[in-house]
């Protein structure tokens, strides 16, 4: 078998600077998108609690300051239905007068809180206080007012 030097590159590539810039820009865009996803889902979580307590009447008064979220095996957060009022009273959606079909609200809320996971932890971690485990799962007291104040941009 004869060895010989290639006469031309097997394929063409952009310059090293172009590749490096594109890689860094892509990673920065991904990180920004994940950060925004975390902020938006935190705001959605606060809105979901309001909607459960007011039957989606966005002008109605409601009294919720925190909601319990537990961490599933996947690392995503899920609501339990337990929440605290601004005075610190602990309640559940099921025990709150006027809340119809709280299990549906929890299920629908889970659709959004699942995005609060390890990838968005930098956003939601400052919004929580660790609680004792709930049924063997890490549990958190999620601050609804802080979440509602996050930017959607």
C-alpha positions in Angstrom: 0.0 0.0 0.0 1.4 3.4 -1.0 1.1 6.3 1.4 0.6 9.7 -0.1 -0.1 13.2 1.1 -3.6 14.5 0.5 -3.7 17.0 -2.4 -6.7 19.0 -1.0 -8.8 19.2 2.2 -11.5 16.6 2.4 -14.1 19.4 3.2 -14.2 23.1 3.7 -14.9 24.7 7.1 -15.5 28.3 8.2 -12.6 30.0 9.9 -11.7 29.1 13.4 -12.9 32.5 14.6 -16.3 32.0 12.9 -16.7 28.6 14.5 -15.7 29.8 17.9 -18.0 32.9 17.7 -20.9 30.7 16.6 -20.4 28.2 19.3 -20.2 30.9 22.1 -23.2 32.7 20.7 -25.2 29.5 20.5 -24.4 28.6 24.1 -25.2 32.1 25.3 -28.5 32.0 23.5 -29.3 28.6 25.0 -28.5 29.9 28.5 -30.6 33.0 28.0 -33.5 30.9 26.8 -33.3 28.5 29.8 -33.2 31.5 32.1 -36.2 33.0 30.5 -38.1 29.7 30.6 -37.5 29.5 34.3 -38.7 33.0 34.9 -41.8 32.6 32.8 -42.7 29.2 34.4 -42.3 30.8 37.9 -44.7 33.6 36.9 -47.1 31.0 35.4 -46.9 29.1 38.7 -48.0 32.2 40.6 -50.8 32.8 38.1 -51.9 29.1 38.4 -52.4 29.5 42.1 -54.4 32.7 41.6 -56.5 30.9 39.0 -57.2 27.9 41.3 -58.2 30.2 44.1 -60.3 32.6 42.0 -61.8 30.2 39.4 -59.8 32.2 36.8 -61.3 35.5 37.8 -58.2 37.7 37.4 -59.8 40.6 39.2 -60.9 38.7 42.2 -59.1 38.9 45.5 -57.2 35.9 46.8 -54.9 35.3 49.7 -51.8 33.1 48.9 -48.2 33.9 49.7 -46.5 30.5 49.2 -47.3 27.1 47.6 -45.6 23.8 48.3 -43.8 22.2 45.4 -42.1 18.8 45.7 -39.2 17.6 43.6 -40.0 14.5 41.5 -37.5 11.8 40.5 -36.8 13.6 37.3 -35.8 16.8 39.2 -39.0 18.6 38.1 -41.2 20.4 40.7 -44.8 19.5 41.2 -47.5 21.1 43.3 -49.1 19.2 46.2 -52.1 21.5 46.8 -50.8 22.9 50.0 -50.3 26.7 50.3 -49.9 29.4 52.9 -51.8 32.7 53.2 -50.1 36.1 53.7 -50.8 35.7 57.5 -49.0 32.3 57.4 -52.1 30.1 57.7 -51.5 26.7 56.1 -54.3 25.5 53.8 -54.9 23.2 50.9 -56.8 24.0 47.7 -59.2 21.2 48.6 -60.0 22.7 52.0 -60.5 26.3 50.6 -64.1 27.3 50.3 -65.1 28.1 46.7 -62.3 26.0 45.1 -64.0 23.6 42.8 -62.2 20.5 41.5 -58.8 21.4 43.1 -57.3 18.2 41.7 -57.8 19.5 38.2 -56.1 22.8 39.1 -53.1 20.9 40.6 -52.9 18.7 37.5 -53.0 21.7 35.1 -50.5 23.5 37.3 -48.2 20.5 37.0 -48.1 21.0 33.3 -46.1 24.2 33.9 -44.2 23.5 37.1 -42.5 20.5 35.4 -40.3 23.1 33.6 -39.0 24.2 37.0 -36.3 21.6 37.1 -32.5 21.2 37.4 -32.0 23.2 34.2 -33.9 26.2 35.6 -32.7 25.8 39.2 -30.8 29.1 39.1 -34.1 30.9 38.7 -36.4 29.1 41.1 -33.9 28.3 43.9 -33.9 31.9 45.2 -37.7 31.7 45.3 -37.9 28.7 47.7 -37.4 27.8 51.3 -36.6 24.2 51.9 -39.2 22.2 53.9 -39.1 18.7 55.4 -39.4 16.0 52.8 -42.9 15.2 51.7 -43.4 11.5 51.2 -39.6 11.0 50.7 -39.3 13.8 48.2 -37.6 17.2 48.6 -40.2 19.8 49.3 -40.1 23.6 49.0 -42.2 26.6 50.0 -42.3 28.6 46.8 -42.7 32.4 47.2 -45.6 33.5 44.9 -45.1 37.3 45.2 -41.4 37.0 44.3 -42.3 34.7 41.4 -45.0 37.1 40.2 -42.4 39.9 40.2 -40.0 38.2 37.7 -39.6 39.6 34.3 -41.2 37.8 31.4 -38.5 39.1 29.0 
